[in-house]
Amino acid sequence: QVQLVESGGGLVQAGASLRLTCAASGRTFNEYAITWFRQAPGKEREFVATISWGGGATHYADFVKRRFTISRDNAKNTAYLQLNSLKPEDSAVYYCAADLHGGSAASEYEYWGQGTQVTVSS
């Protein structure tokens, strides 16, 4: 199993930046693709970005539009999501998830963190 803990969320103004952290423990972190999802009130959980087990491949949702960057440090068992140029519509609970194969569908993921709240004021 993999245990995931997110941190780094907060309340910021539009245009600001945040860096979210996903700290992992348990089974070998570098075996898993790590993916960030988000969920706003009343909406379904949606894919944000994913990074392969070695960090060599990344993929982003269209709405990211180069504002967000996903990365990982396998030596620290940690993944990151850098959020830049934040907009009010980015407000949501952000979750990291782990899977051996990756993908953009939340249903494919067995391991989840508890989430971290990001709120962007206008």
N, C-alpha and C positions, 0 to 999 in steps of 0.2 A: 504493500500500500504506500501511497504518498499522502502526506499531510501538507496542506497549503494554507498560508496565512498572508492576507493582503494588508497593506498599510499605505499611508501617504495621501489618502483622500482629504478633502476639506472644503471650506467655503471660500471661493475666490471670485474676483470680478471678471467680467468678459475681457478676453485678451490675455489673461494671465496664463501661467504654466503650473503644472504639477507633475511630480514623478511618483508613480505608483510602484510599489514593490510587492513581489510575490515570493515569500520565503518558503522553501520546501524542506521537508524532513521525511525520513522513512526510506523507501527503496531508492535505488540509484536515480538521482535526478536527471542525469544526462541520458537516460534511456527514453525520456518522455518529451514529446512536443508540448509546448506551453501555449495556451491560447487565452486571450482576454475577451470577455463578454461584458455586456452592460445591460441593465434593466431599469427602465424608468417606470414610475407608477402607472399602472393601467396598461402597460405595454409588455410585449413578449421580450424575453431575453434575446439580445442580438449579438452577433459576431462583431468583434472590433479588429483583432489582429492575432496572428499566430506566428510562432517561430519554431523551426525544426529542432530536433534534439541537439544537434551540434551548433546551431545558430547560423548555419549557412544559408538557410532559406527562410524568407518571411513573406507574409501575405496580409493585406489590409482590406478592410471594408471600403467601399467606394466613398462613403461619407467622410472618411479620415482625411483624404485629400492632402497628404503629406504633412498634416498637422501633428500626427502621433508617430512615435517610433518605439518599436518593440525590440528588446535586447535581452540577453541572458549572460550570466557569469556562472558557468558550471562549477568552478572552483569554490564558489560561495553558495551554491545551491539556491540561486536567486535569479528571478526574472524581473524585468522592469517594463513599464509602459510610460514613456515620456509624453505628456500631453501639453501641446503648445497652442496658442491662439484659441483658447477655450471659448465656447459659445454657450449661451443659456441652454440650448437644446442638447448639449453634452451632459447635462445634469442627469445622474443615474447612480445606481449602485454598480460598481465595477467588480467583476469576479475574475479570478484566474482559475484555469482548469488544466488538467494534465491528462494526456492520452498517449499511448505508444505510437499511434498513427497520425494523430492530428485531424484536422478537418474544421469546417465552419459551422457544423450543426451541434447545438448544445446537447442534443440527445446522444451524441457519440461519446460523451465524456463521463467517466465514472468518478473522477476525483475533482473536488471543488473546494475553494476556500469559502470563507464566510462573507466576503465582500467588503468593500470600502466605499463610503459615500462621497461622491463628488457633486458639489452644488456650485453652479456658476450664476452669479447675479448679473443683471443687465445694467 
